[in-house]
Amino acid sequence: MTTHPTQDRARRRRAALLTAAVDLLTQGGFAAVTHRAVAHHAHLPLAATTYYFTSRDHLLAEAFAQLVDTELTTTRHWITHHGLTALPDQIAAADRTRQLGLWELYVHAGRDPALQAIARRWTDGCVRIIADTLNLPETDTRVRLLYTTLSTLWLEHVVEQRPLDDAHTLLAHAIATYTPTTTENALPPP
């Protein structure tokens, strides 16, 4: 199946605008994402942003959705290769501005129902990753409790810039407490 060159160009332009929006979102926060700034960052005319995105809210929602999808993929890959107990290492190594972008999503989702669905996608995706890693159903309350523990450690590190010195110990303890029969599944592969 071949695509028309105009369709390819349109997909590339839209993708460039979304990448620019995510970059601006993670670099400068919610306020940094304007049609003008996104077009400038993507090296495209201003009219391109309004052609592909009906409003700033639409552009922000798509940017947040792309950020969530990228970060979920990265998190699943990390845990698959390093184990759940190594997650503090991934948090410490990750780009702080991207992480702040995810937390900013939560703040704005509290006031914007369209963003709430995207924030839920992040939470549900993280819960699913933990459940899969521990071979537990997503509905198991221990999975949600472990996710809450991880989120709190992550929030303290990213927002408050607290060190993750004892995060490995806290996480190992939480896994042992919440899932005593599945702890071996949370460890990195030999």
C-alpha positions as CSV (number, residue, x, y, z in Angstrom):
1,M,0.0,0.0,0.0
2,T,1.5,3.3,-1.0
3,T,0.7,6.6,0.4
4,H,0.4,9.9,-1.3
5,P,3.4,12.3,-0.9
6,T,1.0,14.9,0.5
7,Q,-0.2,12.5,3.2
8,D,3.4,11.7,4.2
9,R,4.3,15.4,4.4
10,A,1.2,16.1,6.5
11,R,2.1,13.2,8.9
12,R,5.7,14.5,9.2
13,R,4.5,18.1,9.8
14,R,2.0,17.0,12.5
15,A,4.6,14.8,14.1
16,A,7.1,17.7,14.1
17,L,4.6,20.0,15.7
18,L,3.8,17.4,18.4
19,T,7.4,16.8,19.1
20,A,8.0,20.5,19.4
21,A,5.0,20.8,21.8
22,V,6.3,18.0,24.0
23,D,9.8,19.6,24.0
24,L,8.3,23.0,25.0
25,L,6.0,21.4,27.6
26,T,8.9,19.6,29.2
27,Q,11.3,22.6,29.0
28,G,9.0,25.4,30.1
29,G,5.8,23.8,31.3
30,F,2.2,24.3,30.4
31,A,2.5,28.1,29.7
32,A,5.4,27.5,27.2
33,V,3.1,25.7,24.8
34,T,1.5,28.3,22.4
35,H,0.8,27.9,18.7
36,R,3.4,30.5,17.9
37,A,6.1,28.8,20.1
38,V,5.4,25.4,18.7
39,A,5.5,26.5,15.1
40,H,8.7,28.3,15.7
41,H,10.3,25.3,17.5
42,A,9.2,23.0,14.7
43,H,10.4,25.4,12.0
44,L,7.0,25.5,10.4
45,P,4.6,28.3,9.7
46,L,2.2,29.4,12.4
47,A,-0.7,28.4,10.2
48,A,0.4,24.8,10.5
49,T,-0.5,24.6,14.1
50,T,-4.0,25.8,13.6
51,Y,-4.4,23.5,10.6
52,Y,-3.5,20.4,12.6
53,F,-4.8,21.4,16.0
54,T,-8.1,23.1,16.4
55,S,-7.1,24.9,19.7
56,R,-4.3,25.2,22.2
57,D,-6.2,22.8,24.4
58,H,-6.2,20.3,21.6
59,L,-2.5,20.8,21.0
60,L,-1.8,20.4,24.8
61,A,-3.9,17.3,25.0
62,E,-2.1,15.7,22.1
63,A,1.3,16.7,23.5
64,F,0.5,15.2,26.9
65,A,-0.8,12.0,25.3
66,Q,2.4,11.7,23.3
67,L,4.5,12.3,26.5
68,V,2.5,9.7,28.4
69,D,2.8,7.1,25.6
70,T,6.6,7.6,25.3
71,E,7.2,7.5,29.1
72,L,5.1,4.3,29.5
73,T,7.0,2.6,26.8
74,T,10.3,3.7,28.4
75,T,9.2,2.6,31.9
76,R,8.0,-0.9,30.7
77,H,11.3,-1.4,28.8
78,W,13.3,-0.4,31.8
79,I,11.4,-2.7,34.2
80,T,11.5,-5.6,31.8
81,H,15.3,-5.3,31.5
82,H,16.2,-4.2,35.1
83,G,13.4,-5.3,37.4
84,L,11.0,-3.3,39.5
85,T,13.4,-2.7,42.3
86,A,15.7,-0.9,39.9
87,L,13.0,1.7,39.1
88,P,14.7,4.4,41.3
89,D,17.7,4.2,39.1
90,Q,15.5,4.9,36.0
91,I,13.9,7.8,37.9
92,A,17.3,9.2,38.8
93,A,18.6,8.8,35.3
94,A,15.5,10.2,33.5
95,D,15.3,13.7,32.2
96,R,13.9,15.8,35.1
97,T,12.1,18.2,32.7
98,R,10.2,15.3,31.1
99,Q,9.2,14.0,34.5
100,L,8.0,17.4,35.5
101,G,5.9,17.5,32.4
102,L,4.1,14.4,33.6
103,W,3.4,15.9,37.0
104,E,2.2,19.1,35.4
105,L,-0.3,16.9,33.5
106,Y,-1.8,15.9,36.9
107,V,-2.1,19.5,38.1
108,H,-3.9,20.6,34.9
109,A,-6.0,17.5,34.7
110,G,-7.6,18.5,37.9
111,R,-9.2,21.4,36.1
112,D,-9.6,20.0,32.6
113,P,-11.7,16.8,32.0
114,A,-10.0,16.2,28.6
115,L,-6.7,15.9,30.4
116,Q,-8.1,13.7,33.1
117,A,-8.4,10.8,30.6
118,I,-4.8,11.2,29.6
119,A,-3.7,11.4,33.3
120,R,-5.7,8.2,33.9
121,R,-4.0,6.6,31.0
122,W,-0.6,7.3,32.7
123,T,-1.8,5.9,36.1
124,D,-3.5,2.9,34.6
125,G,-0.5,2.2,32.4
126,C,1.9,2.3,35.4
127,V,-0.5,0.0,37.4
128,R,-0.6,-2.4,34.5
129,I,3.2,-2.5,34.2
130,I,3.5,-3.2,38.0
131,A,0.8,-5.9,37.8
132,D,2.4,-7.6,34.8
133,T,5.8,-7.5,36.5
134,L,4.5,-9.1,39.7
135,N,2.1,-11.5,37.9
136,L,-0.8,-10.0,39.8
137,P,-4.2,-8.8,38.4
138,E,-4.4,-5.0,37.9
139,T,-7.3,-5.0,40.3
140,D,-5.3,-6.4,43.2
141,T,-5.1,-3.6,45.8
142,R,-1.5,-4.4,46.5
143,V,-0.6,-3.3,43.0
144,R,-2.3,0.0,43.5
145,L,-0.6,0.4,46.9
146,L,2.8,-0.3,45.4
147,Y,2.1,2.2,42.6
148,T,1.2,4.8,45.2
149,T,4.5,4.1,47.0
150,L,6.5,4.5,43.8
151,S,4.6,7.7,42.8
152,T,5.3,9.2,46.2
153,L,9.0,8.5,46.0
154,W,9.1,9.8,42.4
155,L,7.2,12.9,43.3
156,E,9.5,13.7,46.2
157,H,12.5,13.2,44.0
158,V,11.3,15.2,41.0
159,V,9.3,18.0,42.6
160,E,11.1,18.4,45.9
161,Q,14.5,17.2,44.6
162,R,15.0,14.8,47.4
163,P,17.7,12.3,46.9
164,L,16.7,8.7,46.1
165,D,19.3,7.3,48.6
166,D,16.9,5.1,50.5
167,A,14.5,4.5,47.6
168,H,15.8,1.1,46.8
169,T,15.4,0.0,50.4
170,L,11.9,1.5,50.7
171,L,10.9,-0.1,47.4
172,A,12.3,-3.5,48.3
173,H,10.5,-3.3,51.6
174,A,7.2,-2.2,50.0
175,I,7.4,-5.1,47.5
176,A,8.1,-7.6,50.3
177,T,5.3,-6.2,52.3
178,Y,2.7,-5.9,49.6
179,T,3.5,-9.0,47.6
180,P,5.3,-11.4,49.9
181,T,4.9,-14.4,47.5
182,T,6.0,-12.6,44.3
183,T,9.1,-10.7,45.4
184,E,11.3,-12.8,43.1
185,N,9.4,-11.5,40.1
186,A,10.4,-7.9,41.0
187,L,14.1,-8.6,41.0
188,P,16.2,-8.0,37.9
189,P,16.8,-11.0,35.7
190,P,20.0,-13.0,36.5
